[in-house]
């Protein structure tokens, strides 16, 4: 028993003939007959009988047709509830971001949505490249990062909204001898001790890129994913690192200078990942649009 079968029975009760039901539903008379036959197989008593050339309902059939009215009403209520949910722009939207993106955008996103906007639930998630799409099963919007020329996101599983192509610079203590130079060369970096992220995370490949340009491995002294900890080590002068130019604030970079490397482009692509079904919700669409606006604003260094 399904909705189409019940509707055919109800319409037969109201309209009196299979032909009239077919015309009302925009299907063939054969399709209506198939619906009624399939419905009949679920009951031990006849639902319809022949009255001359016409098919009419039995008492059992009329009872079921009347019950079908309640079923249709319940379905309409359910559909309306889903529609209301999808169009409610005040629904809570969960947003996940890796640490520096959360630092850069969570506060601004919250303020930009205002008191009448969707409620947002923030989470920090720093995972390997392959695990970012998986997070969309737990969060409505996942702010993720990858290397521009590396593998892309699985477009058949997630909707991708580009947010920022962020330069990545060499970070040195302000007191470091190399800090006096406006631009560094690869040869400046080969004898330095480095703080690197853990293997498997997007920025790890950038140090490999530098090593390839240098023609020799770099001295990786520490592996730390948290940029705030990395910044503390850099500030101490014990090592240098790659740090993002836009998503770290002035407080995190205090006592640190950022320098580009001559002839080497180091960037990462920051994107928002959303499952297609989540985009059916007005609240998710609004938060995503606001996030795009926030990410497009010029960075401030207060």
Protein Blocks (a to p, Z undefined) as FASTA:
>chain_A
ZZklmmmmmmmmmnopaklmmmmnopafklmmmmmmmmmmmpcbdfbdcehjaccddfkl
mmmmmmmmmmmmmmmmmmmmmmmmmmmmkbccdddddfklmmmmmmmmmmmnommlccdd
dddddddfklmmmmmmmpmbdcddddfklccddfklbccddfbdcdddddddfklmklmp
mbdcfklmmmpccddddehiaklmmmmmmmmmnopacddfbdcfblklmmmmmmnopacc
dddfklpcfklmgoiacdddehiacdddddddddfklmmpmklmmmmmmmmmmmmpccdd
ZZ
